[in-house]
Amino acid sequence: MNKEFFEAVQMLEKEKGIPAEYLYEKIQNAIIVALRKDYNGKDVVSCEIDPEKYEMNVFVRKNVVDDIEDEDTDITVADAQQYKPGAAAGDTVEIMLDTKDFGRIAAQTAKHVIRQGIRDAEKGQIMMEFQSKQQELVTAKVLSVDPITGNATLEIGKAEAILPKGEQVPGEELTVGELIKVFIVDVRDTEKGPKAMISRTHQGLVKRLFETEVPEIYDGTVTINAISREAGARTKMAVSSKDENVDAIGACIGPRGSRVNKIVELLGGEKIDIVNYSEDPKQFVAAALAPANVLNVEIPDPEVKSCVVTVPDNQLSLAIGNKGQNARLAARLTGWKIDIKPESGFYEG
């Protein structure tokens, strides 16, 4: 092996972070496997690499015998003495192979191992990069959008990930070169390498956006207790404050609505309802149905987490929402099944 080979390995160690020892070990093993075929697969080949001397030597180990039974493993006393003076039957000799016997195989093997080592290292780096961002918000660049499936290929750091059409905000048109925020839901190690499961519809995206925009959430003064979301249309978020002097809803909205408006803009105009969280299910359910005004919440059986809510007649449609969206999001936010009745209907019953 020439000096350039060893220098190339050292350069890879610096640039790609692949330990040279790891590569040398892989090359040694691969050369042994390749040359073992010349000896019908028998375990007689060994390989030594000395990076300091820029040397690689390959040996064949043979048993010294009076009569050869297996040419792959045996050598006569007379032949053995050429390599080891004084060799006798029962000894073992190691015969160094001439470079021309293994040089081409060694060079091809080393190239293959190095290429594979680079691929493995890059996969490992991508995996680490993705894992460090799991359940986090990242900025991604749109590289392409499939005109048939609608799936988008995004660039995240040095890696690429697919944003499926089903994880895109309904009605949203992504354009090549655009920078968008995505939420890394999960990271999986597949046969084709690390794969990040990313989303623009996940409620974690809204949570991370608020953590970014609202210092009181980031420092733990204000807590996001629950979120329910129908991406592209509406999100409901329940918040609470650990400091009685800090208004949780006000902190999330920001001065003149600056904080929440920025998030609405990033989400393409998605409406966001921010309500006060309460341990009291009646208060929580009433708050969750905002912007409707709730008159009364009855809980016939707390075990089944079902309640009956009364609202003024003129606010029934507001409480239910377009196609039931407001009631549906409130139910998801609270974890309670909500039956909404108008005030007049309640008294008639």
Phi and psi in degrees as a GROMACS rama.xvg file:
@    title "Ramachandran Plot"
@    xaxis  label "Phi"
@    yaxis  label "Psi"
@TYPE xy
-83.7836  171.213  ASN-2
-60.5549  -36.868  LYS-3
-58.8494  -36.3728  GLU-4
-60.984  -48.5851  PHE-5
-64.776  -37.8228  PHE-6
-66.4087  -34.9355  GLU-7
-64.7358  -41.3318  ALA-8
-63.6698  -42.3392  VAL-9
-63.708  -37.2927  GLN-10
-66.6272  -39.9998  MET-11
-62.3204  -37.2396  LEU-12
-61.2988  -41.224  GLU-13
-73.2323  -45.669  LYS-14
-80.6635  -40.3863  GLU-15
-104.54  -9.02457  LYS-16
74.3416  19.9966  GLY-17
-89.9949  120.302  ILE-18
-59.3513  132.305  PRO-19
-59.5436  -40.2075  ALA-20
-58.4669  -39.076  GLU-21
-61.5093  -45.2995  TYR-22
-66.3391  -43.6977  LEU-23
-61.6237  -41.0714  TYR-24
-63.7115  -42.8405  GLU-25
-63.6024  -41.95  LYS-26
-65.25  -44.3777  ILE-27
-55.4555  -51.0238  GLN-28
-62.9544  -40.8103  ASN-29
-67.4222  -39.0457  ALA-30
-66.0542  -41.4276  ILE-31
-60.8165  -45.7958  ILE-32
-62.2601  -42.7402  VAL-33
-64.9509  -44.9828  ALA-34
-78.0507  -21.3637  LEU-35
-61.6636  -25.2566  ARG-36
-62.1863  -29.4244  LYS-37
-69.4287  -13.8828  ASP-38
-119.25  33.9697  TYR-39
53.6293  35.4668  ASN-40
80.8728  4.49266  GLY-41
-77.5685  147.434  LYS-42
-80.9996  73.9921  ASP-43
-123.104  -3.41999  VAL-44
-100.546  138.518  VAL-45
-133.72  157.019  SER-46
-138.168  135.8  CYS-47
-125.343  130.202  GLU-48
-118.649  127.822  ILE-49
-119.731  95.9903  ASP-50
-63.1062  -31.1372  PRO-51
-67.4546  -34.3874  GLU-52
-97.4569  -0.111762  LYS-53
55.4508  46.7119  TYR-54
-126.678  145.508  GLU-55
-136.709  126.114  MET-56
-124.327  141.076  ASN-57
-120.371  134.097  VAL-58
-121.949  150.285  PHE-59
-114.368  126.767  VAL-60
-96.8922  126.331  ARG-61
-130.457  151.599  LYS-62
-90.1987  130.577  ASN-63
-80.9886  124.533  VAL-64
-137.553  161.006  VAL-65
-77.3121  -41.6492  ASP-66
-126.476  126.316  ASP-67
-74.7598  124.599  ILE-68
-103.663  -32.387  GLU-69
-136.619  112.219  ASP-70
-64.8536  -23.9884  GLU-71
-69.9698  -32.4384  ASP-72
-116.212  -14.1795  THR-73
-110.533  154.787  ASP-74
-145.99  142.887  ILE-75
-73.0195  161.864  THR-76
-60.2263  -43.5286  VAL-77
-62.7787  -45.307  ALA-78
-67.949  -36.6459  ASP-79
-65.144  -33.3952  ALA-80
-68.4982  -16.2001  GLN-81
-68.8577  -28.3091  GLN-82
-99.5708  -29.852  TYR-83
-141.294  94.5753  LYS-84
-54.8874  136.367  PRO-85
84.2876  5.83958  GLY-86
-62.9925  140.974  ALA-87
-132.027  164.397  ALA-88
-56.0022  136.316  ALA-89
100.471  -16.6509  GLY-90
-80.0602  172.118  ASP-91
-124.476  137.701  THR-92
-122.708  148.432  VAL-93
-110.877  122.265  GLU-94
-106.384  120.763  ILE-95
-75.0681  128.917  MET-96
-77.8436  143.04  LEU-97
-68.7029  144.277  ASP-98
-52.9405  -37.1661  THR-99
-66.6312  -20.9459  LYS-100
-77.4592  -25.9887  ASP-101
-132.602  -5.19823  PHE-102
-54.5508  -48.6267  GLY-103
-65.844  -43.7341  ARG-104
-63.0171  -43.0144  ILE-105
-62.8947  -43.3026  ALA-106
-63.9438  -45.6041  ALA-107
-63.4068  -43.0615  GLN-108
-63.3236  -44.1065  THR-109
-61.5061  -42.7582  ALA-110
-59.9598  -46.4086  LYS-111
-62.4191  -46.1497  HIS-112
-63.2042  -40.8202  VAL-113
-65.2763  -44.1034  ILE-114
-59.367  -45.3002  ARG-115
-65.2126  -39.223  GLN-116
-61.9621  -40.4672  GLY-117
-64.2331  -44.9878  ILE-118
-60.0544  -45.8611  ARG-119
-62.6426  -41.2091  ASP-120
-65.5867  -42.3637  ALA-121
-65.4032  -39.4226  GLU-122
-60.4087  -43.6737  LYS-123
-62.8924  -40.5366  GLY-124
-66.8756  -40.6296  GLN-125
-64.8851  -41.9327  ILE-126
-60.2858  -44.9583  MET-127
-64.8229  -39.3364  MET-128
-64.2614  -45.1424  GLU-129
-64.9662  -45.6263  PHE-130
-62.6467  -34.3161  GLN-131
-68.2383  -18.9145  SER-132
-109.035  8.06719  LYS-133
-60.0696  136.8  GLN-134
63.081  23.5868  GLN-135
-118.541  165.496  GLU-136
-95.2303  130.612  LEU-137
-132.242  156.573  VAL-138
-94.91  128.718  THR-139
-124.931  150.996  ALA-140
-103.801  132.432  LYS-141
-76.8948  117.156  VAL-142
-91.1226  -39.7126  LEU-143
-161.814  158.104  SER-144
-129.542  122.35  VAL-145
-69.3479  120.11  ASP-146
-66.7804  -20.5152  PRO-147
-89.945  -54.8169  ILE-148
-84.9883  -25.7523  THR-149
84.1878  -2.60199  GLY-150
-67.2263  141.622  ASN-151
-111.445  137.764  ALA-152
-95.6891  124.612  THR-153
-116.839  151.07  LEU-154
-102.789  120.209  GLU-155
-121.52  105.039  ILE-156
64.2714  -123.902  GLY-157
-95.3347  -0.550511  LYS-158
-109.224  168.068  ALA-159
-120.385  150.189  GLU-160
-146.162  153.321  ALA-161
-98.0713  128.588  ILE-162
-101.7  102.35  LEU-163
-62.2984  154.619  PRO-164
-56.3673  -38.4604  LYS-165
-67.4185  -16.7547  GLY-166
-101.461  5.2093  GLU-167
-93.9303  151.914  GLN-168
-67.3342  125.877  VAL-169
-52.5862  132.95  PRO-170
85.5668  -6.38389  GLY-171
-80.8943  132.795  GLU-172
-107.406  112.753  GLU-173
-89.3838  138.971  LEU-174
-119.688  145.599  THR-175
-60.5304  132.514  VAL-176
94.3478  -12.9701  GLY-177
-71.5706  143.948  GLU-178
-99.0145  126.151  LEU-179
-131.564  158.844  ILE-180
-92.7571  132.612  LYS-181
-132.213  157.456  VAL-182
-108.552  126.246  PHE-183
-85.8218  105.801  ILE-184
-75.9176  -44.4219  VAL-185
-157.237  161.635  ASP-186
-130.462  129.919  VAL-187
-126.27  144.926  ARG-188
-96.8212  108.866  ASP-189
-107.595  173.895  THR-190
-61.0357  -31.0602  GLU-191
-88.6414  6.01312  LYS-192
113.764  -178.536  GLY-193
-62.9688  139.144  PRO-194
-130.073  124.293  LYS-195
-95.7776  129.428  ALA-196
-90.4701  110.339  MET-197
-116.118  156.865  ILE-198
-151.788  149.688  SER-199
-112.003  -5.46769  ARG-200
-101.627  -14.5423  THR-201
-64.3232  141.11  HIS-202
-66.3183  -21.3458  GLN-203
-61.6123  -27.2672  GLY-204
-62.9105  -45.6161  LEU-205
-64.9581  -42.1426  VAL-206
-59.831  -47.5031  LYS-207
-66.479  -34.846  ARG-208
-62.7715  -42.6985  LEU-209
-66.7893  -37.1929  PHE-210
-62.5155  -34.6101  GLU-211
-71.8387  -39.6769  THR-212
-90.0872  -22.8282  GLU-213
-113.622  104.848  VAL-214
-57.4622  -33.3894  PRO-215
-66.5183  -28.2238  GLU-216
-77.1543  -44.1464  ILE-217
-59.4415  -39.9426  TYR-218
-87.9572  -0.35644  ASP-219
91.2931  0.089826  GLY-220
-68.1439  -42.4629  THR-221
-107.733  134.49  VAL-222
-112.269  135.843  THR-223
-88.3167  110.352  ILE-224
-86.3782  -32.6121  ASN-225
-160.461  150.175  ALA-226
-138.829  138.044  ILE-227
-129.843  142.493  SER-228
-145.334  139.036  ARG-229
-120.621  97.6567  GLU-230
-52.2173  134.608  ALA-231
87.8914  -15.4586  GLY-232
-115.982  -64.543  ALA-233
-156.862  147.133  ARG-234
-128.398  140.215  THR-235
-115.306  136.161  LYS-236
-135.972  128.258  MET-237
-101.578  130.03  ALA-238
-130.18  158.745  VAL-239
-144.568  161.693  SER-240
-120.898  139.312  SER-241
-84.7045  -15.2622  LYS-242
-113.306  118.284  ASP-243
-63.4445  -17.5736  GLU-244
-86.1551  -6.04693  ASN-245
-110.012  121.355  VAL-246
-82.9758  114.126  ASP-247
-60.8395  -46.6996  ALA-248
-65.2639  -44.91  ILE-249
-59.4979  -39.8041  GLY-250
-62.8808  -39.7859  ALA-251
-72.1454  -34.8119  CYS-252
-73.3239  -42.3361  ILE-253
82.4305  167.058  GLY-254
-57.3746  123.761  PRO-255
53.0479  30.6746  ARG-256
74.9333  14.4164  GLY-257
-61.2645  -40.8371  SER-258
-70.9795  -52.2262  ARG-259
-66.26  -34.42  VAL-260
-64.3327  -36.4169  ASN-261
-64.8777  -39.404  LYS-262
-69.4297  -41.5823  ILE-263
-58.3325  -40.8522  VAL-264
-64.6023  -43.538  GLU-265
-64.2966  -26.1894  LEU-266
-96.2888  12.1699  LEU-267
71.2608  31.3957  GLY-268
92.9805  9.24708  GLY-269
-61.2645  131.861  GLU-270
-73.4194  144.05  LYS-271
-130.762  120.049  ILE-272
-99.8632  124.568  ASP-273
-112.299  123.183  ILE-274
-126.632  162.353  VAL-275
-79.3396  132.291  ASN-276
-80.74  147.253  TYR-277
-143.768  143.816  SER-278
-70.6917  -23.5052  GLU-279
-78.9082  114.445  ASP-280
-59.721  -33.371  PRO-281
-63.5775  -47.0439  LYS-282
-65.634  -39.1796  GLN-283
-66.531  -45.0771  PHE-284
-62.6336  -43.8514  VAL-285
-60.8163  -43.0134  ALA-286
-67.6828  -38.0028  ALA-287
-64.7522  -25.6054  ALA-288
-83.5571  4.58493  LEU-289
-53.8844  143.858  ALA-290
-87.6891  6.72436  PRO-291
-73.6963  148.451  ALA-292
-92.8256  122.57  ASN-293
-98.4453  131.801  VAL-294
-87.5111  -38.4735  LEU-295
-158.79  145.648  ASN-296
-127.334  122.331  VAL-297
-112.838  138.451  GLU-298
-119.662  95.3018  ILE-299
-63.3716  -40.9742  PRO-300
-142.914  101.503  ASP-301
-59.3701  -25.5221  PRO-302
-61.0958  -39.1407  GLU-303
-91.1696  0.210914  VAL-304
51.6436  51.3891  LYS-305
-127.436  139.358  SER-306
-139.316  160.447  CYS-307
-115.129  123.809  VAL-308
-111.868  133.656  VAL-309
-107.892  132.007  THR-310
-129.678  156.157  VAL-311
-56.8664  147.116  PRO-312
-52.2632  -40.8083  ASP-313
-76.5715  -1.45372  ASN-314
-116.589  8.44672  GLN-315
-60.5426  -48.5442  LEU-316
-66.4846  -32.3705  SER-317
-67.208  -42.0229  LEU-318
-65.9764  -40.7755  ALA-319
-74.139  -41.3965  ILE-320
84.5644  169.073  GLY-321
-62.7673  119.496  ASN-322
56.3616  30.1581  LYS-323
77.9473  12.1068  GLY-324
-64.3167  -43.1085  GLN-325
-62.8058  -45.271  ASN-326
-66.6904  -39.0086  ALA-327
-64.3743  -45.7875  ARG-328
-67.5882  -36.2068  LEU-329
-65.0447  -39.9876  ALA-330
-64.5502  -42.2788  ALA-331
-67.2732  -38.0651  ARG-332
-64.191  -43.1206  LEU-333
-90.7795  -23.8148  THR-334
81.1127  13.0649  GLY-335
-112.951  144.121  TRP-336
-79.449  126.473  LYS-337
-116.691  121.516  ILE-338
-106.418  116.872  ASP-339
-101.354  129.785  ILE-340
-126.636  146.684  LYS-341
-75.9791  155.787  PRO-342
-57.1541  -45.2106  GLU-343
-65.5682  -39.6531  SER-344
-65.7883  -35.8473  GLY-345
-63.0566  -45.2084  PHE-346
-73.1223  -29.9944  TYR-347
-68.1239  -36.072  GLU-348
